[in-house]
Amino acid sequence: MNYKPTVIGCFLTLLITWTWTSGFLSQSGNEMTVDRNDDRKNIQVELIVREEEKKVEIFIDGGYFTSYLYSGFFKKPVLYPVNTARGTAITRGFPLDPRPGESTDHPHHVGLWLNYGDVNGLDFWNNSNNVSPEKADHYGSIAHKLIQSISSGEGQGELTVAMDWVGPGGEVLLTEHTTFVFKGSGNVRMIDRITKLTAPDQEVSMKDNKEGMLGLRVRRELEHPDEHFEATGIYRSSEGLEGYDVWGTRGKWVNLTGWIGDEQVSVAILDHPDNVGHPTYWHARGYGLFAANPLGQRALSGGDDELDFSIAAGETVTFKHRVVIYSGDGVTDDRVNADWNEFAGS
């Protein structure tokens, strides 16, 4: 008499448990992942303007995450440093705060940035304080104009800024309006960069060029193991390619995984399906340059593809990217695909 009610009770308990659990868990391949939107509900994201230092600091869940630097020292605004949820920098320190034994090549590779190597014939990518005065006429720079809006909040914070892409004579080739969205949950940190480029007065050409477009320079530990004995980083693309094979190929995302001390770190850059040239080509170098370049198709494909892009006078083009920093256990393709699907639908 007591046996049947016990079985029914157990069944009802399991049914209720499954129903409640399915409300916030989702199946991804063979792993269960927590709904990140739910995780972010109680995470506070705070943005603080430090006008005298020409920067905006971003804190997530009370910990320092990154800063938007706009002093003009780097010839373009950058996010620097970029940290994991544990507070470990994934970006190279040079040239602002070099670490012992760190490489000092490519002084224009600073933090996280966006620019391009051929804009009406001017090189915005390679410009830095190391360019000699006699060559300065070949380079352009990106000048911060103003903070248009800023908000802190639960789950995410946002920063919208205006910039000008300026030639050596002071002429404005492009106006830029970029919104950064900063998010965090558990051991994950995210940056969405939504950039609108407008040609105000005349058509602007962005000819096929290897040097572009969304760039991140990572620290030595995340470089490819062949570069330095302490390096541990391995690229993996959405197409299943790994290591050096990722360079010059297309994919909707690339994930770089390595170790910084005892912390396993993965850094994924996601390309939005609305972007020109999607899926983007990857300018992902073993020495620590991690870049998505949708416009340098001939240069990166060895001539298989070509895109000489231009923006007509008065027209605007938008580029959307997400950078995800995972700290802790290794990140599977299923997990990155889930984050890409969320981003693609946003």
N, C-alpha and C positions, 0 to 999 in steps of 0.2 A: 504493500500500500504506500510505503514511503518512497519507493524507488522511482516510479514514474514522475512525480513532481520534481524530484532532484534533477532528472535528465532534462525536463522542460526548463527548469530554472537555469541550468547551466547553458542550455541553448539560447535562452533569452539574454543571459549575461553576455555571451559571446557576440550575439547579434547587435546588442546595444554598444558594446565595446568597438566592434568593427565599424558601425555607423558613425560613432563619434570620432574614431580615428581617421576615417576616410574624409572627414571634413577638413583636416589640415595636413594630411600626408598625401603624397602623390607618388605613383610608381614610375620609375625611370630606369629602363633596362632591368637589371637584377637588383637594384638598390632602391631603398626608400629615402626620399628627400623631403625635408620639412618645407612647407610653403613659406618662401622668403618674404612675401608681403605680410604674412601674419607675424613673422619674427620681427619685422621692422617697426611694428606698432608702438613699442615702448622704448625705442632707441631715440635718444635726443641728438639732433645734429645742430651744432651752433657755429655760426659764422661771425667773426669779429674783424672789423676794419681797423687796421693800423695805418692811418693816413700818413703819419710822419715817417713810417718805414716803407711806404708804398707797397703794402701787401694786405691780403685778406687771409686770416687764419681759419682753418676748418677743424672743428673738434667733433668726434663721433663717440657717443656714449662716455663722454668725459675725457677721452684720450685724443691726443694730437694726431691728425691724419695727414694734412697737407697745407700748403699755402699757395695762393695766387700771388705771384710776384710781378710787379708792373713798373719797376723803376726805370726801365729802358736799358739797363746795363747789359742784358743779353741780346739786344736787338729785336726782341719779341717778348711778350709776356709768357710766363711758364708756370706750371704747377711744380713746386719743388719744396722739400722732398716729398715723396709719396711713401706712406708707411703701411705696414700690415696692421691687423687688429691688435697685435701684440706690441706695436710701436717700433717695429724694425723697418728701417728704410730699405726699399727695393731699388732706389735710384742711386746712380753714381754720385759721389760727393763733389768731384772736380767739375768746374773750377771754383765753385763757391766755398766748399768745405771739404778739400781733398783728404782722403784717408791714406795712411801709410801704405806704400806699395801699389797704389791705385794707378791705372793708366791715365795718361794726360793727353791722349789724342783727341781730335775733333772737339775743340773747345765750344763749338756751337751746339753740341749734344748736351742739353741741360734739362733734367727732369722730364716733364711731359709737355709737348708743344704741338702746334700745327702751322706749317707753312709749306713752301714749294720752291723748287730749284730753277724754274723758268717762268717768270710772269712778265710778259712783254719784254722778254730778253734779259730781265734782271734776276739775279740769284738771291732769293730770300732765305734759302735753306742754309747755306754755308757762311752767312754773315756772322761776324763776331768781332770782338775787340782786337783780335789778332790779324785782321785784314789790314794790309799796308795802305797808307793814304793814296798812293798812286793807283791802286786798284779799286778804290772805294766806289768809283762811278759804275762798277759792274754789279753792285749789290743793292738790295732793298731792305727795309726794316719795317717792323710792325710796331706802331705806337699806340699804347693804351690811351683812350680818350676820357672815358668816364665809366663809373659804376651806374648802370641804369636801374637795377633793382637787386635787392638782397633779402633773403629770408631764412630764418632758422625755424626748426620745428621738429615735430615727432615723426620719425621715419625718414625724413629727408630735409636737406637744405638746398637752396638754389642761389646762384650768383649769375646775373646777366651783365655783360660788359660790352662796351663799344670800342673798336680799334680801327686804325687806318693802316693800310698797306701803302707805304710811302717810298717813292723813288729817291735817288741821291740828291735831286734838286728840290725836294720837298713836295713834289706832285703826288696827289693821292690817286693811286690806281684802283684800289678796292676799299670799300668800307666793310667792316666786319661787325656782326652782332652775334655774340656767343653766349649761350646759357650752359652753365655747369650745374649738374644735379649730383649731389653727394648723398650716398646712402650707406647704411651699414646694418648687419644683422649677424650676431654671434661672431664667428671668425672670418667673416666676409666683409670686404669694403668695395664700394662701386663708385665710379665716376662716369656720368654720361656727359659727353660734349656735343652740343648741337650748335653748329656753326653756319651762319648765313653770310655769304659773300656777295656783295653787290658791286657792279661796275657802274659808277655814278655818271661818268661823262662820255666814255668811249668804250669800244669793245676791248676786252682784255683777253689776250691769249695765254693759255697755260699749256705750252707745248710739251709733248711727250718727254719726260725727264726722269731719270732714276731717283733723284733726290726729293723725296716726299713721303707722306704728307702729314699723317698723324705719327709723331715720333716719340719714343720712350727710350732713354738710355739707362740701362740697368747696371747695378753694381757688379763687381768682379765675380762674386760667388755665383751669379746667375748667367755668366758667360758660358760658352760651350767648353766642355772639359779639355778639348785639345788646345785651347788658348792659354790656359794657365793651370797649374797643378791644383789650385784651390777652387777652381771653377767646377760647377756641377749642373749647369743649366742645359735642358734639352727642350727644343721646340717640338710641338706636335700640332699639325693642322687638322681642320675639320675633314680633310680628305685622307687622313691617315698617314701623311708623310711626317718624317721626323728629322731632327738635327739640321745639318746643312742642306738637306734636300728640300726644305721648306722655302728657301730663298727663290724668288722668281716664279712662284706658283700662285694659283688663285685658291681662295678658300673663304668661307663666311666667318671663320675665326681661326686664331692660332693661340695656343696655350704654351707658356714657358714655365717649366717646373724645375726646381732645384732646392738646395739646402743653404740656409744662412745660419751658421752655427748648428744648433739643435732644432731649428725651426724649418719644417718643410713648407715651401712657398710655391704657389702657382699664380702666374699673372696671365690673364687672357685678354686679348683685344678682340672685340666683336664688331663686325661690319654690318651696318643696317641695310636691308634689301632696297630701301629707297635711294641709296647713294648711287651717284654716277659710277659706272664701271663695276658694279657689284656682280659677282663676288670679287673683292679687291685682290690685287697682287700684293705679295708680302716682300718687303725689303728688310728681311730678318737676318741679321748678321751674327756670326758666332762670337764676335768681340763685344757684343752688348747692345748694339743698335737694334731696336725692335720697332718696326714701322709698317704701317699700312699705306700703300700707295696705289690708289685707283686710277691715276692719270698717266703713270709712266709705263704704259703697256708694252710698247716696242722695246724700251730699254730693259725691262725685266723679263720679257718673254723670248728675247733673242730674235725678235722680228716676226714672231708668229701673230701677234696682235699689234694694233696701233690705235692711239687715241690722241689727236691733237685737239684738246678741249679749249673752248673759248666761252666767255660770258658777254653777251651783247650789251650795249649801253642801256642802262636802266634796268637790266635784268638781274635776278638773284638766283644763286644755287645754294642748296643746303647739304651739309655733310653731317652725318650722325654716327657717333662711335660710342662704345661703352668699354671701359677698362674695369676688369674684375680682379681683385687681389684676394686670393684664398690663403689662409694660414692654417696649418695643421696637417691632416691626412692628405694623401695624394688625391688629386681630382680626376675623375673619370671623364671620358668623352660624353657620357650621358648627362653628367652634371653641367658641363659647359654647353651642351646642346639645349638643355632646359633653360639655362640663363639666356642663350641666344634667342630661343623661341619667345621668351618673355620680352626681351628687348625688341625683337622684330615686330611684335604685336603692339608696341607702345607708340 
